[in-house]
Amino acid sequence: MNPRAAGIAEGYERILLEHLRSPGEETLRQIYELGRRALAEGVGILEMVVLQHGVLHRILRRSRTTEELLRTLEAGQVLLVESLTVYEMTHQNSREASATWRLLNERLEGEAKRIAHALHDEAGQLLATAYISLDELAPELPPRIRRRLLETRGILDRIGEELRRVSHELRPTILDDLGLVPALEFLAEGVSRRGGFRVNVNGAIDGRLPAAVETALYRVVQEALTNVSRHSRARNVGLELRRQGSEVVCTVRDDGVGFDPGKAMSPGGHAGLGLIGIKERLAAVGGSLTLSTVPGQGAALMFAIPLELRYVDTNSPR
């Protein structure tokens, strides 16, 4: 038994013996605090049960009468349940936090979709009106002013391109219409053009994924590619998407400068802010992040999300 678990076992034995001598609120408070300590020190729930069972078994062997044995068993059960209350509360809080984060993501995606459509449709109509007005004015103006008008039209063209890009990145219609792989290819093309590095997409999934999974993966890949563009100084990025058993797995791998994982995952780390956001978005759909990086040798981020059959409907409209 490692020193950490041994300390918890010793504390449990002391509290159990005290509870047998004088059961009451004080020993229940002590065992609850022991549970908090165990959780803080990284003792898992199964490890906690096993070590308490070992202590209880050792004390039961010293019981001299049936009545003493039964009293010890009852006390052990009470203390075990009380010590595990901390784990249950933590688990419940985690589930509630995940549900809240998932609801927040859904609302944010809905708002992003509304803004994206407004940019695409309403701003597009205003630009079209501006083009018509310029075309109507052009024949009535001197050549020098017409040239200035053409320059203005070129500026409007660039504004239109930027609006389409922002609209797509807010909520790509291609994700809703065609699915994750085409949306990631479109995203990779834009990021590659702006960032000056090559992004190769290799996707192999059959049919559509659940909408929440597609959205989560699109957003975490978007964040990962943004981090590559800002920090990695990479020349090549590989993006691979595949089904693996009951999971969908996506890997983003670059040949950049890499980073220190400990600093990156800390809440105060500049690059860590993006990674923490990725972990939270994945957690909302039951997913996980695996990070592999060495300073000077690039980085690889692997996202894995379980696919529950009750969520999958490859023929459902988006």
C-alpha positions in Angstrom: 0.0 0.0 0.0 1.4 3.4 -1.0 1.9 6.0 1.8 -1.0 8.1 0.7 -3.5 5.2 0.9 -1.9 4.0 4.1 -2.5 7.3 5.8 -6.2 7.2 4.8 -6.4 3.6 6.1 -4.9 4.5 9.5 -7.3 7.4 9.8 -10.3 5.2 9.0 -9.2 2.6 11.5 -8.8 5.2 14.3 -12.3 6.7 13.5 -13.9 3.3 13.3 -12.6 2.3 16.7 -13.7 5.6 18.2 -17.1 5.2 16.6 -17.4 1.8 18.2 -16.7 3.2 21.6 -18.8 6.3 21.2 -21.0 6.6 18.1 -22.2 10.1 17.3 -22.0 13.2 15.2 -18.3 13.8 15.9 -17.1 10.6 14.3 -19.4 11.1 11.4 -17.8 14.6 10.9 -14.3 13.1 11.1 -15.1 10.4 8.5 -16.6 13.0 6.2 -13.4 15.1 6.5 -11.3 11.9 5.9 -13.3 11.4 2.7 -12.5 15.0 1.6 -8.9 14.4 2.3 -8.8 11.2 0.3 -10.5 12.9 -2.6 -8.0 15.8 -2.5 -5.1 13.4 -2.4 -6.3 11.5 -5.5 -7.6 8.3 -3.8 -10.2 6.8 -6.1 -13.5 5.6 -5.0 -12.7 2.0 -5.6 -9.4 2.3 -3.8 -11.3 4.0 -0.9 -13.7 1.0 -0.6 -10.9 -1.6 -0.8 -8.8 0.0 1.9 -11.8 0.5 4.2 -12.8 -3.2 3.6 -9.3 -4.2 4.6 -9.4 -2.3 7.9 -12.9 -3.6 8.6 -11.8 -7.2 8.0 -8.9 -6.7 10.3 -11.1 -5.4 13.1 -13.7 -8.1 12.6 -11.2 -10.8 13.1 -10.7 -9.4 16.7 -14.4 -9.6 17.5 -15.1 -12.1 20.3 -18.9 -12.3 20.1 -21.6 -12.3 17.4 -23.1 -9.1 18.9 -19.7 -7.4 18.7 -19.2 -8.6 15.1 -22.6 -7.3 14.0 -22.0 -3.9 15.7 -18.7 -3.6 13.9 -20.2 -4.4 10.6 -23.0 -1.9 11.1 -20.5 0.8 12.2 -18.3 0.1 9.2 -21.3 0.4 6.8 -22.3 3.8 8.3 -18.8 5.2 8.1 -18.2 3.9 4.6 -21.4 5.6 3.3 -20.6 8.8 5.1 -17.0 8.9 3.7 -18.2 8.3 0.1 -20.7 11.2 0.4 -18.0 13.6 -0.7 -17.4 11.5 -3.9 -21.1 11.5 -4.7 -21.5 15.2 -4.2 -18.5 15.9 -6.4 -19.9 13.5 -9.1 -23.3 15.3 -8.9 -21.7 18.7 -9.2 -19.6 17.5 -12.1 -22.8 16.2 -13.9 -24.6 19.5 -13.2 -21.7 21.5 -14.5 -21.5 19.4 -17.6 -25.3 19.8 -18.2 -25.0 23.6 -17.7 -22.0 23.9 -20.0 -23.9 21.8 -22.7 -26.9 24.0 -22.4 -24.8 27.1 -22.6 -23.0 25.8 -25.7 -26.4 25.1 -27.4 -27.6 28.6 -26.7 -24.4 30.1 -27.9 -24.5 28.0 -31.1 -28.1 29.1 -31.6 -27.1 32.8 -31.2 -24.1 32.4 -33.5 -26.3 30.8 -36.1 -28.7 33.8 -35.9 -25.9 36.3 -36.2 -24.3 34.4 -39.0 -27.5 34.4 -41.0 -28.0 38.1 -40.3 -24.5 38.8 -41.6 -25.0 36.6 -44.7 -28.5 37.7 -45.6 -29.1 41.2 -44.3 -25.5 42.6 -44.8 -25.4 40.8 -48.2 -28.6 42.6 -49.2 -27.2 46.0 -48.1 -24.0 45.4 -50.1 -26.1 44.4 -53.1 -28.1 47.7 -52.8 -24.8 49.6 -52.6 -23.6 47.9 -55.8 -26.8 48.9 -57.6 -26.5 52.5 -56.4 -22.8 52.7 -57.6 -23.8 51.2 -61.0 -26.5 53.8 -61.4 -24.2 56.7 -60.5 -21.2 55.6 -62.6 -22.5 56.7 -66.1 -23.3 60.2 -64.8 -19.8 60.9 -63.4 -16.6 62.1 -65.0 -13.9 59.5 -65.8 -11.7 60.4 -62.8 -14.6 60.0 -60.4 -15.7 56.8 -62.0 -12.2 55.4 -61.4 -12.6 56.3 -57.7 -16.0 54.6 -57.8 -14.4 51.4 -59.0 -11.9 51.6 -56.2 -14.8 51.9 -53.8 -16.4 48.9 -55.4 -13.2 46.9 -54.8 -13.4 47.9 -51.1 -17.0 46.6 -51.0 -15.8 43.4 -52.6 -13.3 42.9 -49.8 -15.9 43.7 -47.2 -18.3 41.1 -48.7 -15.5 38.5 -48.6 -14.8 39.3 -45.0 -18.4 39.1 -44.0 -18.8 35.7 -45.7 -15.7 34.5 -43.8 -17.0 35.7 -40.5 -20.4 34.3 -41.2 -19.0 30.9 -42.0 -16.8 30.8 -38.9 -19.6 31.9 -36.6 -21.8 29.0 -37.8 -20.8 27.3 -41.1 -23.9 26.3 -43.0 -21.8 23.6 -44.7 -21.6 21.8 -41.3 -25.4 21.7 -41.1 -25.9 20.8 -44.7 -23.0 18.4 -45.6 -21.5 17.3 -42.3 -18.3 17.5 -40.4 -15.6 16.4 -42.9 -16.6 19.0 -45.6 -16.9 21.7 -42.9 -13.4 20.8 -41.6 -12.0 20.9 -45.1 -13.5 24.3 -45.7 -12.2 25.5 -42.3 -8.7 24.1 -43.0 -8.5 25.8 -46.4 -9.3 29.2 -44.8 -6.9 28.8 -41.9 -4.2 27.6 -44.2 -4.6 30.5 -46.5 -4.5 33.1 -43.6 -1.9 31.3 -41.5 0.6 30.4 -44.2 0.9 26.7 -43.3 -0.5 23.6 -45.0 -3.4 21.7 -43.4 -4.1 18.2 -44.7 -7.5 16.7 -43.8 -8.0 13.0 -43.7 -11.5 12.0 -42.7 -13.1 8.6 -42.7 -16.5 8.4 -41.0 -19.7 6.7 -42.4 -22.8 8.8 -42.4 -23.6 11.8 -40.1 -22.6 12.1 -36.5 -25.0 13.4 -33.8 -25.4 17.2 -34.2 -23.9 18.0 -30.8 -20.8 15.9 -31.6 -20.3 17.5 -35.0 -20.5 21.0 -33.5 -18.2 20.1 -30.6 -15.6 18.6 -32.8 -15.8 21.5 -35.3 -15.3 24.0 -32.5 -12.4 22.2 -30.8 -10.6 21.8 -34.2 -11.2 25.5 -34.9 -9.6 26.4 -31.6 -6.7 24.0 -32.1 -5.9 25.4 -35.5 -6.2 28.9 -34.1 -3.6 28.0 -31.5 -1.3 26.5 -34.2 -1.6 29.7 -36.2 -0.8 31.9 -33.1 1.9 29.9 -31.3 3.4 26.9 -33.1 5.2 28.4 -36.1 4.3 25.1 -37.9 4.6 24.5 -41.6 2.4 21.4 -41.8 -0.7 20.3 -39.9 -2.4 16.9 -40.2 -6.0 16.6 -39.3 -7.4 13.0 -39.0 -11.0 12.0 -38.2 -12.2 8.5 -37.8 -14.5 6.2 -36.0 -12.8 3.9 -33.5 -15.0 1.4 -31.9 -17.8 3.2 -30.0 -16.0 6.6 -30.3 -15.2 9.2 -32.9 -11.6 10.3 -32.6 -10.0 13.4 -34.2 -6.3 14.2 -34.1 -4.6 17.5 -34.9 -0.9 17.2 -35.3 1.6 19.9 -36.2 5.4 20.1 -36.8 5.8 23.4 -34.9 7.9 24.4 -31.8 5.8 22.5 -29.3 5.2 23.7 -25.7 5.4 22.7 -22.1 2.2 20.7 -21.3 2.2 21.7 -17.6 2.3 25.4 -18.4 -0.2 25.1 -21.2 -2.8 23.4 -19.1 -2.6 25.9 -16.2 -5.4 28.4 -16.0 -2.9 31.3 -16.1 -1.0 30.0 -19.2 -1.6 32.0 -22.4 -1.8 28.9 -24.6 -3.5 27.0 -21.8 -6.7 29.2 -22.1 -7.4 27.5 -25.4 -6.8 24.0 -24.1 -8.9 24.5 -21.1 -11.8 25.7 -23.2 -11.3 22.6 -25.5 -11.5 20.3 -22.4 -14.6 22.0 -21.2 -16.4 21.8 -24.6 -15.4 18.1 -24.9 -16.6 17.3 -21.4 -20.0 18.7 -22.2 -20.5 15.8 -24.7 -18.6 13.2 -22.6 -15.4 13.6 -24.6 -11.7 13.8 -23.6 -8.5 15.5 -24.7 -5.2 13.7 -24.9 -2.1 15.9 -25.4 1.3 14.9 -26.7 4.0 17.5 -27.1 7.7 18.1 -26.6 9.2 21.6 -26.8 10.8 21.9 -30.2 9.2 18.8 -31.7 5.6 19.8 -32.5 2.4 18.8 -30.8 -0.6 16.4 -31.2 -4.0 16.9 -29.7 -6.4 13.9 -29.8 -10.1 14.5 -29.2 -12.3 11.4 -28.4 -16.1 11.5 -28.0 -18.2 8.5 -27.3 -21.1 7.8 -29.7 -24.2 6.6 -28.0 -26.6 4.8 -30.4 -29.6 6.6 -29.0 -28.2 9.9 -30.3 -27.3 8.8 -33.8 -29.7 9.3 -36.6 -27.9 9.5 -39.9 -31.0 10.3 -41.9 -32.3 13.2 -39.7 -32.5 16.6 -41.3 -30.2 19.3 -39.9 
